[in-house]
Amino acid sequence: MKGVDAARLAGVTVLDVQGRHGPLTAFLFDPHRLALISWAAALAGRGPAVLLTLDRHLDLVPPVPLTPSRDVGLRALDEHARWELDARNVDHVLAAMEAGLLLDAVVVARTVVPGAVTGPAWQDRRGGSHQIHVVRELAALVDGFANGDTLDAARARRLLLDGNHPIILDVDVDAFTSPSDVDPTVVLPWPRALIKEALLPEDARAFWDVVLPRVVALTVAREPAHTGGVLAGNRLFEDVARVLFVDVLGADEP
């Protein structure tokens, strides 16, 4: 992160990842809204990125306060992310678009939150137009990439691969949880085998081999409030990290 003092990003752990497709920077944090400052740090000196995010929730609620432009600098964006974004962690993606950090987004999520934009486009208050492609599971993207591009997957491919923009890979650990059928307030973490099936469905290696060379940063939100608490969330993070870092990225465990 040229010109960025990672030690100033309170609550964010920054790692250099030496993976199969070359080095990238990983940012680990708890509340997903800290993705805004992490993306700003990752994209310092770079143009805006396209986001590929995996989440349980569709975090595409328009931000209420106007998001400062990325030109205000890291410190102002950091304060905005912590104090102005929604504490429910549902508006950071569109806020990053409004800030000029993100162009478009491919979103893998299966739960729509109230007020969320579901695509296919969103216009921010600075007049920027952004494309949004939503699918419920990664397998739907992978299948289209591997089998001649369905019309739906062709749009996702254009968003991810057209042009010279970088890609940000974003993972919310709560993507690998489900509410209990008995008590919807209880969160059930997925076993590692199911996590691996979600991140590496059939033909996924070809998909990742195309996408990962464009990825400049990985952001991971641990979200303990949505993963069963601190201890349960840490155990789930360990399982997700082994699949994500080792099996997908071809790197060491963080």
Secondary structure in CASP SS format (residue, H / E / C, confidence):
PFRMAT SS
TARGET T0000
AUTHOR 0000-0000-0000
METHOD secondary structure of the structure
MODEL  1
M C 1.00
K C 1.00
G C 1.00
V C 1.00
D C 1.00
A H 1.00
A H 1.00
R H 1.00
L C 1.00
A C 1.00
G C 1.00
V C 1.00
T E 1.00
V E 1.00
L E 1.00
D E 1.00
V E 1.00
Q E 1.00
G E 1.00
R C 1.00
H C 1.00
G E 1.00
P E 1.00
L E 1.00
T E 1.00
A E 1.00
F E 1.00
L E 1.00
F E 1.00
D C 1.00
P C 1.00
H H 1.00
R H 1.00
L H 1.00
A H 1.00
L H 1.00
I H 1.00
S H 1.00
W H 1.00
A H 1.00
A H 1.00
A H 1.00
L C 1.00
A C 1.00
G C 1.00
R C 1.00
G C 1.00
P C 1.00
A E 1.00
V E 1.00
L E 1.00
L E 1.00
T E 1.00
L E 1.00
D C 1.00
R C 1.00
H E 1.00
L E 1.00
D C 1.00
L C 1.00
V C 1.00
P C 1.00
P C 1.00
V C 1.00
P C 1.00
L C 1.00
T C 1.00
P C 1.00
S C 1.00
R H 1.00
D H 1.00
V H 1.00
G C 1.00
L H 1.00
R H 1.00
A H 1.00
L H 1.00
D H 1.00
E H 1.00
H H 1.00
A H 1.00
R H 1.00
W H 1.00
E C 1.00
L C 1.00
D C 1.00
A C 1.00
R C 1.00
N C 1.00
V C 1.00
D C 1.00
H H 1.00
V H 1.00
L H 1.00
A H 1.00
A H 1.00
M H 1.00
E H 1.00
A C 1.00
G C 1.00
L C 1.00
L E 1.00
L E 1.00
D E 1.00
A E 1.00
V E 1.00
V E 1.00
V E 1.00
A C 1.00
R C 1.00
T E 1.00
V E 1.00
V C 1.00
P C 1.00
G C 1.00
A C 1.00
V C 1.00
T C 1.00
G C 1.00
P C 1.00
A E 1.00
W E 1.00
Q E 1.00
D C 1.00
R C 1.00
R C 1.00
G C 1.00
G C 1.00
S E 1.00
H E 1.00
Q E 1.00
I E 1.00
H E 1.00
V E 1.00
V E 1.00
R C 1.00
E C 1.00
L H 1.00
A H 1.00
A H 1.00
L H 1.00
V H 1.00
D H 1.00
G H 1.00
F H 1.00
A H 1.00
N C 1.00
G C 1.00
D C 1.00
T C 1.00
L H 1.00
D H 1.00
A H 1.00
A H 1.00
R H 1.00
A H 1.00
R H 1.00
R H 1.00
L H 1.00
L H 1.00
L H 1.00
D C 1.00
G C 1.00
N C 1.00
H C 1.00
P C 1.00
I E 1.00
I E 1.00
L E 1.00
D E 1.00
V E 1.00
D E 1.00
V H 1.00
D H 1.00
A H 1.00
F H 1.00
T E 1.00
S E 1.00
P E 1.00
S C 1.00
D C 1.00
V C 1.00
D C 1.00
P C 1.00
T C 1.00
V C 1.00
V E 1.00
L E 1.00
P E 1.00
W C 1.00
P C 1.00
R H 1.00
A H 1.00
L H 1.00
I H 1.00
K H 1.00
E H 1.00
A H 1.00
L H 1.00
L C 1.00
P C 1.00
E C 1.00
D C 1.00
A H 1.00
R H 1.00
A H 1.00
F H 1.00
W H 1.00
D H 1.00
V H 1.00
V H 1.00
L H 1.00
P H 1.00
R H 1.00
V E 1.00
V E 1.00
A E 1.00
L E 1.00
T E 1.00
V E 1.00
A E 1.00
R C 1.00
E C 1.00
P H 1.00
A H 1.00
H H 1.00
T C 1.00
G C 1.00
G C 1.00
V H 1.00
L H 1.00
A H 1.00
G H 1.00
N H 1.00
R H 1.00
L H 1.00
F H 1.00
E H 1.00
D H 1.00
V H 1.00
A H 1.00
R H 1.00
V H 1.00
L H 1.00
F H 1.00
V H 1.00
D H 1.00
V H 1.00
L C 1.00
G C 1.00
A C 1.00
D C 1.00
E C 1.00
P C 1.00
END
